[in-house]
Amino acid sequence: MELNQDQKDMRDWVHGFAQNVMRPAASEWDEKESTPWPIIQEAAKIGLYGFEGIAQFFSDPTGLTMPIVNEELFWGDAGIGMAIMGTSLAVASIFGQGTGEQIGEWIPRCFGTETDVKVAAFCASEPNAGSDVSQIRTRATFDETTNEWVLNGQKAWATNGGIADVHVIIASVDTELGSRGHAAFVVPMSECKGLTQGAKVSKHGLRASHTADVYLDDARIPAGNVLGGKEKLDARLARVREGKKSKSQAAMQTFEASRPTVGAQAIGIARAAYEYALEYAKEREQFGRKIIENQSIAFALADMKTEIDCARLLVWRASWMGKTGQTFENAEGSMSKLKAGEVATWATERAIHILGGNGYTREYPVERWHRDAKIYTLFEGTSEIQRIVIARAISGMHIK
Ligand SMILES: Cc1cc2nc3c(=O)[nH]c(=O)nc-3n(C[C@H](O)[C@H](O)[C@H](O)COP(=O)(O)OP(=O)(O)OC[C@H]3O[C@@H](n4cnc5c(N)ncnc54)[C@H](O)[C@@H]3O)c2cc1C
């Protein structure tokens, strides 16, 4: 159960960046509500943001380095953390579904270079297709005359949407097949006039992370920009039309791989709030004693610590299972994301309560942590969607 020295060194290195660079800047970027490019660049300079960095986190054979890095970053600040880690959703999609050639071409472009940093966006959701990805209406049609894909539609709530260089777009090639007719396309903004940014969303939390609609208006991309290649896609669609099972559902594959990592981000926020509340409770005096000397406060902190550790163990188990190729018999990835998101929302609310009136003010960071935490019960599948996935896995039945 003990972390090895490499994992501990990585944790301490990322923690240093979170403490010294992210924490001091957190409130400012939350108020500005804009992408913290200088901080992303600093992360790139030290190798924390970039192709080599992510490859190193991912290469740990136990699978634990990725959640450890995410927990530390989001302990530092979730908005800035998402500005740094938002790119990884597109990267996971390219890595999971792309050919070797596509991985080599597009993943480095997602990050740019140390002097010219870029971000990437993964765009699945649409105004009428959030939890129900089968309702995706963005269409990809193939133009034989020019050997290009032509994409049309509207994407919603895309992290880094419109400011990214590389956009991974989930589109329907055959609407009659529901989510089995979907495929993932790489759309480089600089080379495609048909992709534009729509309205930027003003948010409750994660405000240093850019979220926006993306419009695709006759967006033309080369035939080779479909992840996995056109031949493989054609073969898969033919199998589905014949009524055979399809192995790949583009959006769901990406979500399955990323859920424990997202859970680790929620744990980072929860741990920040717990640690802050613990110190506060040991200092603050009322009725002539420290407030932690009251069982109600001490027990709340005991529960927070217990729940956070419990969530972390679920996240580490799912990360280890994913990396070592274990079968997710009981939707353990969804379990970890469900638990972590709910613990973060609950623990940050408890932290506000322990700080009393101070907790409710912007003079103290816990209200920001609470705002940031709430998204973890919503994106990457809401808590209800995680429960549906788990319920179906444990029952073998089609629970609605
Ligand atoms: C800050 C932010 C960043 C995001 N980043 C991205 C991104 O980078 N890429 C991307 O593709 N998307 C992104 N999203 C979108 C996000 O994934 C969706 O908001 C999420 O999937 C929920 O979809 P929805 O908002 O349409 O809610 P809905 O699906 O409309 O759900 C509304 C409510 O109904 C419940 N509900 C729905 N169906 C059921 C059911 N069958 N049973 C029980 N309850 C149900 C839900 O749990 C929820 O409580 C982002 C969203 C936000 C807010």
The ligand as an ORCA input file, in Angstrom:
! r2SCAN-3c Opt
* xyz 0 1
  C     -17.603     23.720    -16.314
  C     -18.032     22.669    -17.290
  C     -17.096     22.089    -18.121
  C     -17.485     21.119    -19.050
  N     -16.551     20.626    -19.906
  C     -16.955     19.801    -20.906
  C     -16.028     19.394    -21.910
  O     -14.855     19.759    -21.899
  N     -16.496     18.615    -22.915
  C     -17.791     18.186    -22.968
  O     -18.125     17.458    -23.896
  N     -18.693     18.548    -22.020
  C     -18.307     19.357    -20.998
  N     -19.221     19.757    -20.045
  C     -20.614     19.302    -20.125
  C     -20.985     18.301    -19.036
  O     -20.352     17.071    -19.284
  C     -22.519     18.195    -18.971
  O     -23.000     19.393    -18.403
  C     -22.982     16.991    -18.153
  O     -22.726     15.815    -18.866
  C     -24.455     17.025    -17.809
  O     -25.234     17.255    -18.933
  P     -26.362     18.404    -18.899
  O     -25.732     19.624    -18.363
  O     -27.008     18.476    -20.235
  O     -27.405     17.912    -17.836
  P     -28.709     16.980    -18.109
  O     -28.298     15.764    -18.844
  O     -29.785     17.826    -18.701
  O     -29.094     16.572    -16.632
  C     -29.865     17.421    -15.785
  C     -30.203     16.654    -14.512
  O     -31.008     15.503    -14.845
  C     -30.380     14.328    -14.322
  N     -30.633     13.203    -15.233
  C     -30.473     13.153    -16.578
  N     -30.782     11.928    -17.040
  C     -31.112     11.178    -15.971
  C     -31.498      9.808    -15.782
  N     -31.583      8.957    -16.798
  N     -31.768      9.378    -14.526
  C     -31.662     10.211    -13.481
  N     -31.304     11.515    -13.579
  C     -31.024     11.981    -14.807
  C     -28.912     14.660    -14.248
  O     -28.212     13.811    -13.348
  C     -28.951     16.106    -13.796
  O     -29.119     16.178    -12.411
  C     -18.848     20.706    -19.109
  C     -19.787     21.292    -18.249
  C     -19.407     22.272    -17.379
  C     -20.462     22.921    -16.513
*
